[in-house]
Amino acid sequence: MNTQIDSNYTPDALIVGGGIAGLQSALDLADQGLQVLVVERQSSIGGHMIALSKVYPTLDCASCITTPKMSAAAHHPNIQILTNTEVEAIESRDGAHQVRLLQKPTYVNFDKCIGCRLCEYACDTEYPDPFEEGLGAVRAIAVPFTNAIPQKAVLDAAHCGTCGTCARVCPTGAIEFDQQPRHLTIRTDAVIVASGFQLNAVTVKPQFNAHRSRNIIAPITLERLLAPHGPYGRVLRPSDGKMPSSIAFVQCAGSRDESIGVPYCSRVCCMYSIKQAMLLSGALPLADITIYYMDIRAFGKGYEQFYQNAKAMGINFVRGKVARIHPVDGGDLAVQVESTENAETPMEPRRHDLVVLAQGMIPGWMPADSTPVACASDGFVATPALTAPTATTAPGIFVAGTAAGPKDIVDTIAEAGSAAMQASQYLYQKRSALVAV
Ligand SMILES: Cc1cc2nc3c(=O)[nH]c(=O)nc-3n(C[C@H](O)[C@H](O)[C@H](O)COP(=O)(O)OP(=O)(O)OC[C@H]3O[C@@H](n4cnc5c(N)ncnc54)[C@H](O)[C@@H]3O)c2cc1C
């Protein structure tokens, strides 16, 4: 890993995003001897996958399979990684790409920081931990999470009490309060956009009243609650720390709905909700677990069997559209469902003590207008060629993973390999043509 990259560094390929797609593409290119720069805007690589508990369909521990990839990329001699750095724009001229980066100050010199965490232990200012979806607390200066890569402390200026304790306890003099944002431009021949996805807000549908109850949560929050190394180490509901006994999953809560601008299917929600329901029934064996769904889309290899297993485990599947959710007494929620099977008989509101909204996937990054890559009408990077699914509208710029549209890890990995292959072929052809001239 190198944190001191400057504009003279010209990698063969630059990868936007250090999630699982970006890391897989980087490893596949680097193994072919190409020099790769991975740019990640967060303080650690790993993307969404490193925050998951277990993954369907195998129920492997997500950390156990993501951390080795993160580590392999970080230790690869042909890969350089810049974290805390945002790709702002890509400009293409004469077959080469100029990628504009904004390196955000971490107030810690990464070349000096040895990851000892003495600064973190000494810091007495805490704020809600973004990695734990706000459920736990993190110090104002901290290594972002246990298996973060790089294992370097980062100071959050918005929460720092500027007491100077971290600088006093740091054994290597790594704290630099005077760091400034730095702009740099990297020239490269190939780019892979692996900028991933975000989830739309739990408040996107006002009729679900998520702004009125802490017990209406996002699926990624439940991933953290289910993770063995999560904020509480067990599943407790956010409002009062009670162990929930009746949990509802609301499907299509942020997708397949024109009114919120997300008409498409997010493709992973059925499966991750089924997975979470299965994990919950293991963690809370006495709890009632209900999935309210319009239809179940279990399209991948082994996914239908996974769904059938969940039914056999006693998870309740109720076909219907959730119309409204209302907070009631004791922090519980009343879920009003319209049956799509028997519209004539209205269903009574059902009471649950925790509700999980299956939010929709939306693009993780909207490229600046100067970037020569077109986006489709859903905002994800357009891939116009049916027979080259990782090619974008710009020569030499490829796309991998959820940057091109909602998909799960298996499809993301396959696409990342394909993007790397297309990028290396592009580089080979471009350089052979130059030699021939
Ligand atoms: C709750 C939930 C549970 C899931 N469970 C499963 C499961 O069990 N099994 C499964 O197969 N799939 C699951 N998925 C889907 C899985 O998370 C995705 O398929 C996978 O994480 C996609 O990886 P990615 O690299 O494309 O995107 P991301 O993980 O989003 O990575 C993209 C990276 O790019 C960075 N980035 C974005 N823009 C920029 C920029 N301009 N400059 C620099 N960096 C940038 C982001 O910070 C991020 O780190 C789940 C999804 C959710 C929401």
Ligand as a Chemical Component Dictionary entry (heavy atoms), coordinates in Angstrom:
data_LIG
# 
_chem_comp.id                   LIG 
_chem_comp.type                 NON-POLYMER 
_chem_comp.pdbx_formal_charge   0 
_chem_comp.three_letter_code    LIG 
# 
loop_
_chem_comp_atom.comp_id 
_chem_comp_atom.atom_id 
_chem_comp_atom.alt_atom_id 
_chem_comp_atom.type_symbol 
_chem_comp_atom.charge 
_chem_comp_atom.model_Cartn_x 
_chem_comp_atom.model_Cartn_y 
_chem_comp_atom.model_Cartn_z 
_chem_comp_atom.pdbx_ordinal 
LIG C1  C1  C 0 -28.369 -5.645  3.614  1  
LIG C2  C2  C 0 -27.661 -6.338  2.490  2  
LIG C3  C3  C 0 -27.297 -7.667  2.615  3  
LIG C4  C4  C 0 -26.684 -8.336  1.550  4  
LIG N1  N1  N 0 -26.387 -9.658  1.693  5  
LIG C5  C5  C 0 -25.856 -10.338 0.656  6  
LIG C6  C6  C 0 -25.581 -11.735 0.755  7  
LIG O1  O1  O 0 -25.804 -12.333 1.803  8  
LIG N2  N2  N 0 -25.093 -12.389 -0.355 9  
LIG C7  C7  C 0 -24.855 -11.729 -1.528 10 
LIG O2  O2  O 0 -24.443 -12.379 -2.497 11 
LIG N3  N3  N 0 -25.064 -10.380 -1.635 12 
LIG C8  C8  C 0 -25.554 -9.682  -0.580 13 
LIG N4  N4  N 0 -25.756 -8.335  -0.688 14 
LIG C9  C9  C 0 -25.309 -7.639  -1.913 15 
LIG C10 C10 C 0 -23.801 -7.258  -1.783 16 
LIG O3  O3  O 0 -23.649 -6.390  -0.684 17 
LIG C11 C11 C 0 -23.312 -6.595  -3.071 18 
LIG O4  O4  O 0 -23.507 -7.474  -4.152 19 
LIG C12 C12 C 0 -21.821 -6.260  -3.040 20 
LIG O5  O5  O 0 -21.446 -5.680  -1.826 21 
LIG C13 C13 C 0 -21.509 -5.303  -4.193 22 
LIG O6  O6  O 0 -20.149 -4.939  -4.154 23 
LIG P1  P1  P 0 -19.598 -3.695  -5.000 24 
LIG O7  O7  O 0 -18.138 -3.729  -4.883 25 
LIG O8  O8  O 0 -20.236 -3.673  -6.334 26 
LIG O9  O9  O 0 -20.178 -2.386  -4.250 27 
LIG P2  P2  P 0 -19.835 -1.713  -2.835 28 
LIG O10 O10 O 0 -19.720 -2.719  -1.773 29 
LIG O11 O11 O 0 -20.875 -0.632  -2.661 30 
LIG O12 O12 O 0 -18.403 -1.054  -3.055 31 
LIG C14 C14 C 0 -18.228 0.132   -3.802 32 
LIG C15 C15 C 0 -17.116 0.947   -3.185 33 
LIG O13 O13 O 0 -16.857 2.084   -4.002 34 
LIG C16 C16 C 0 -16.605 3.216   -3.178 35 
LIG N5  N5  N 0 -16.876 4.418   -3.973 36 
LIG C17 C17 C 0 -18.052 4.815   -4.521 37 
LIG N6  N6  N 0 -17.881 5.963   -5.218 38 
LIG C18 C18 C 0 -16.568 6.298   -5.120 39 
LIG C19 C19 C 0 -15.795 7.384   -5.615 40 
LIG N7  N7  N 0 -16.316 8.355   -6.380 41 
LIG N8  N8  N 0 -14.468 7.429   -5.314 42 
LIG C20 C20 C 0 -13.899 6.460   -4.552 43 
LIG N9  N9  N 0 -14.605 5.409   -4.035 44 
LIG C21 C21 C 0 -15.920 5.324   -4.331 45 
LIG C22 C22 C 0 -17.573 3.024   -2.012 46 
LIG O14 O14 O 0 -17.157 3.753   -0.865 47 
LIG C23 C23 C 0 -17.496 1.502   -1.806 48 
LIG O15 O15 O 0 -16.492 1.132   -0.876 49 
LIG C24 C24 C 0 -26.383 -7.642  0.356  50 
LIG C25 C25 C 0 -26.722 -6.288  0.231  51 
LIG C26 C26 C 0 -27.362 -5.647  1.280  52 
LIG C27 C27 C 0 -27.766 -4.213  1.127  53 
# 
loop_
_chem_comp_bond.comp_id 
_chem_comp_bond.atom_id_1 
_chem_comp_bond.atom_id_2 
_chem_comp_bond.value_order 
_chem_comp_bond.pdbx_ordinal 
LIG C1  C2  SING 1  
LIG C2  C3  SING 2  
LIG C2  C26 DOUB 3  
LIG C3  C4  DOUB 4  
LIG C4  N1  SING 5  
LIG C4  C24 SING 6  
LIG N1  C5  DOUB 7  
LIG C5  C6  SING 8  
LIG C5  C8  SING 9  
LIG C6  O1  DOUB 10 
LIG C6  N2  SING 11 
LIG N2  C7  SING 12 
LIG C7  O2  DOUB 13 
LIG C7  N3  SING 14 
LIG N3  C8  DOUB 15 
LIG C8  N4  SING 16 
LIG N4  C9  SING 17 
LIG N4  C24 SING 18 
LIG C9  C10 SING 19 
LIG C10 O3  SING 20 
LIG C10 C11 SING 21 
LIG C11 O4  SING 22 
LIG C11 C12 SING 23 
LIG C12 O5  SING 24 
LIG C12 C13 SING 25 
LIG C13 O6  SING 26 
LIG O6  P1  SING 27 
LIG P1  O7  DOUB 28 
LIG P1  O8  SING 29 
LIG P1  O9  SING 30 
LIG O9  P2  SING 31 
LIG P2  O10 DOUB 32 
LIG P2  O11 SING 33 
LIG P2  O12 SING 34 
LIG O12 C14 SING 35 
LIG C14 C15 SING 36 
LIG C15 O13 SING 37 
LIG C15 C23 SING 38 
LIG O13 C16 SING 39 
LIG C16 N5  SING 40 
LIG C16 C22 SING 41 
LIG N5  C17 SING 42 
LIG N5  C21 SING 43 
LIG C17 N6  DOUB 44 
LIG N6  C18 SING 45 
LIG C18 C19 SING 46 
LIG C18 C21 DOUB 47 
LIG C19 N7  SING 48 
LIG C19 N8  DOUB 49 
LIG N8  C20 SING 50 
LIG C20 N9  DOUB 51 
LIG N9  C21 SING 52 
LIG C22 O14 SING 53 
LIG C22 C23 SING 54 
LIG C23 O15 SING 55 
LIG C24 C25 DOUB 56 
LIG C25 C26 SING 57 
LIG C26 C27 SING 58 
# 
